[in-house]
Amino acid sequence: MRLSEKKTQLYGILREMDQVIVAFSAGIDSTFVLACAKEVLGDRVLAVTAASETFPDRELREAVALAAELGVRHEVIEIREMANPNFVANNPDRCYHCKAGLYSQLTALAQEREIAWVLDGANMDDLGDYRPGRQAAKEFAIRSVLQEADIYKEELREMAREMGLSNWEKPSFACLSSRIPYGNLITLEKVGQLDRGEERLRALGFRQIRLRHHDQIARVEVLRDELARAVEYADEITAILKEEGFSYVTLDLQGYRSGSMNETLGVKR
């Protein structure tokens, strides 16, 4: 199916909804859903961003700016993830508990506002990894309209570029808690290390970078074609991460890959 046909299908799905809330993180997936919903439904769209201890302030500021750029009504709610012992324990079902907390608030807000549907930004590529949060989406009847329209990540990027969305090239971003190995408790100290460290590493100009927290060891992932450049910046990277409290700094020779923490689960991708 051509991209134009998939977009037409997406618009048809949205047109049937009348009013929607879009769970808006400022990533390209939810931005694309929000922009399409705005085109189809106009003022009957509400973007809602969840602020939490594991959601960087820079991402929240970007969400506010993007919603204003799109001319969409936007609200920020607070999620207290660290108050949930099932989240803090960081077992393999951590993402389920995180998403269940988010979706319970979004669906309650939707009921209060008499809005029938809550949308997320999950696309077809998200079906190929271990994502227990998808179970929470099913339980709360969250609509994944990109999956319903059979749209993949690179396809939505191309359509976002054609629409003139300013963040169409934005690298993928995952919550900071996903950088901590399963079974290791999530703490504000670890989250702070990851947030500050990764923001400083991004300033070095890498197209995509992930910082993973292995107690005293910081594991850095960059794209495979930027591994040589990362070696050139070894001294700067090491200095930054030691300043953030890590004792050792490693560069992952497999390069960046989404969900690398799931590799210990033996999940086929």
C-alpha positions in Angstrom: 0.0 0.0 0.0 1.4 3.4 -0.9 2.0 6.1 1.7 -0.8 8.3 0.4 -3.2 5.4 0.7 -2.1 4.7 4.3 -2.5 8.3 5.2 -6.0 8.4 3.7 -6.8 5.3 5.7 -5.5 7.0 8.9 -7.5 10.1 8.3 -10.6 7.9 7.8 -10.0 6.2 11.2 -9.6 9.6 12.9 -12.7 11.0 11.1 -14.9 8.4 12.8 -13.8 9.3 16.3 -15.3 12.8 16.6 -13.2 13.8 19.7 -9.8 12.5 20.9 -7.1 12.9 23.5 -3.6 12.2 22.2 -1.0 11.0 24.7 1.7 13.4 23.5 5.3 12.9 24.5 6.9 15.2 21.8 8.4 12.2 20.0 7.8 12.0 16.2 5.2 9.2 16.6 2.8 11.1 18.9 3.6 14.3 17.1 2.5 12.8 13.8 -0.7 11.4 15.3 -1.4 14.8 16.9 -0.8 16.7 13.6 -3.1 14.3 11.7 -5.8 14.5 14.3 -5.6 18.3 14.2 -6.0 18.3 10.4 -9.0 15.9 10.6 -10.8 17.0 13.8 -9.6 20.6 14.3 -10.4 21.9 17.8 -11.8 18.5 18.9 -8.3 17.3 19.7 -6.6 17.6 23.1 -2.9 16.8 23.6 -2.0 15.6 27.1 1.6 15.2 28.2 2.5 13.3 31.4 5.3 15.0 33.5 7.1 12.6 35.8 10.5 12.0 37.5 11.6 9.9 34.5 10.5 12.4 31.8 13.3 15.0 31.2 12.3 18.6 31.5 13.7 19.3 28.1 11.2 16.8 26.6 8.4 18.5 28.5 9.4 21.9 27.2 9.6 20.6 23.7 6.1 19.1 24.0 4.7 22.5 25.1 6.4 24.2 22.2 5.3 21.7 19.6 1.7 21.8 20.7 1.7 25.5 20.4 3.4 25.2 16.9 0.6 22.9 15.8 -2.1 25.1 17.4 -3.5 22.3 19.5 -5.0 22.5 23.0 -2.5 21.1 25.4 -2.5 20.1 29.0 0.1 18.6 31.3 -0.7 16.1 34.0 1.6 14.6 36.7 2.4 11.0 37.0 4.0 9.7 40.3 5.8 6.7 39.0 8.3 6.6 41.9 5.4 6.1 44.3 4.5 2.8 42.7 6.6 -0.1 44.2 5.9 -2.2 41.1 7.6 0.4 38.9 10.5 1.0 41.3 11.2 -2.7 41.6 12.1 -2.7 37.8 11.0 -6.2 37.0 10.4 -7.1 33.3 6.8 -5.9 33.6 7.9 -2.4 34.7 6.5 -0.8 31.5 3.1 -2.3 32.1 2.8 -0.6 35.5 4.1 2.7 34.1 1.6 2.7 31.2 -1.3 1.5 33.4 -0.7 4.5 35.6 -0.7 6.8 32.7 -3.7 5.3 30.9 -5.8 5.3 34.0 -5.3 9.0 34.3 -5.9 9.7 30.6 -9.1 7.6 30.5 -10.4 9.3 33.6 -9.7 12.6 32.0 -11.5 11.5 28.8 -14.5 10.4 30.8 -14.6 13.7 32.7 -14.5 15.7 29.4 -16.8 13.3 27.6 -14.2 12.4 25.0 -14.7 8.9 23.6 -11.1 8.0 22.6 -7.5 8.2 23.8 -4.8 7.7 21.2 -1.2 6.7 21.5 1.7 6.9 19.0 2.5 3.1 18.8 3.4 2.2 15.2 3.9 -1.2 13.4 7.6 -1.4 14.4 6.5 -1.5 18.1 5.0 -4.9 17.5 8.5 -6.4 17.0 9.9 -5.9 20.5 9.0 -6.9 24.1 6.6 -4.2 25.2 4.4 -5.1 28.2 2.9 -1.6 28.1 0.9 -2.8 25.1 -1.1 -5.0 27.4 -2.0 -1.9 29.5 -3.1 -0.2 26.3 -5.4 -3.0 25.5 -6.9 -3.1 29.0 -7.7 0.6 28.9 -8.9 0.5 25.3 -6.3 2.9 24.0 -6.4 3.3 20.2 -3.1 2.8 18.3 -4.2 4.4 15.1 -0.8 4.1 13.4 -1.0 0.3 13.8 -4.6 0.3 12.7 -3.5 2.0 9.5 -0.4 -0.3 9.1 2.1 2.6 9.3 5.8 1.9 10.1 8.3 4.3 11.7 10.2 5.3 8.5 6.9 5.7 6.7 5.5 8.1 9.3 8.8 10.0 9.2 8.5 10.5 5.5 4.9 11.7 5.8 5.9 13.9 8.7 8.6 15.5 6.5 6.1 16.1 3.7 3.7 17.7 6.3 6.6 20.1 7.4 6.7 18.8 11.0 9.7 20.4 12.6 10.8 17.2 14.5 10.4 14.7 11.7 14.1 13.6 12.1 14.0 13.6 15.9 15.9 10.5 17.2 13.8 7.9 19.1 13.6 8.5 22.9 12.7 6.1 25.6 12.0 6.9 29.2 15.0 7.1 31.4 14.0 4.1 33.5 14.4 1.8 30.5 18.2 2.5 30.7 18.5 0.5 34.0 18.8 -3.3 33.9 15.8 -5.3 35.0 16.0 -6.2 38.7 18.0 -3.1 39.6 15.9 -0.7 41.6 15.0 2.6 39.9 16.1 5.6 42.0 16.0 9.3 41.5 19.8 9.3 41.7 20.2 6.9 38.8 17.6 8.7 36.8 19.4 12.0 37.4 22.7 10.5 36.3 21.2 9.3 33.1 19.4 12.5 32.3 22.4 14.8 32.9 24.9 12.5 31.3 22.9 11.8 28.2 22.1 15.5 27.7 25.7 16.3 27.9 26.7 13.5 25.5 24.0 14.8 23.0 25.8 18.1 22.9 28.8 16.3 21.3 26.7 16.1 18.1 25.9 12.3 17.8 22.8 11.6 15.7 21.6 9.0 18.1 23.0 8.1 21.5 21.9 6.0 24.5 23.4 5.9 28.0 22.7 2.7 29.9 23.2 2.4 33.7 25.0 -0.7 35.0 25.8 0.4 38.6 29.3 1.8 38.4 29.6 1.2 34.7 28.1 3.5 32.1 27.5 1.8 28.7 27.2 4.1 25.7 25.5 3.2 22.5 25.8 5.2 19.3 24.9 4.4 15.7 27.3 1.9 14.1 28.6 4.4 11.6 29.5 6.7 14.5 31.5 4.3 16.5 34.8 5.5 15.2 33.8 9.1 16.0 32.8 8.0 19.5 36.3 6.6 20.0 37.8 9.9 18.9 35.7 11.5 21.6 36.7 8.9 24.2 38.4 11.3 26.5 35.5 13.8 26.5 32.8 11.1 26.9 34.8 9.5 29.8 35.3 12.8 31.6 31.6 13.7 31.3 30.4 10.4 32.7 32.9 10.2 35.5 31.8 13.7 36.5 28.3 12.2 36.8 29.5 9.5 39.2 30.3 6.5 37.1 33.6 4.7 37.8 33.9 3.0 34.4 32.8 4.0 30.9 32.3 1.5 28.0 31.3 1.9 24.4 29.0 -0.9 23.1 30.5 -2.2 19.9 27.1 -3.5 18.7 26.0 0.1 18.4 22.7 1.7 19.2 19.6 -0.5 19.1 16.2 0.2 20.6 15.3 -2.0 23.6 18.8 -3.5 24.1 18.0 -4.0 27.8 15.5 -6.7 26.7 18.2 -8.8 25.2 18.8 -10.4 28.7 15.2 -11.7 28.5 15.8 -13.9 25.4 13.0 -12.3 23.6 13.1 -12.8 19.8 12.9 -9.5 17.9 
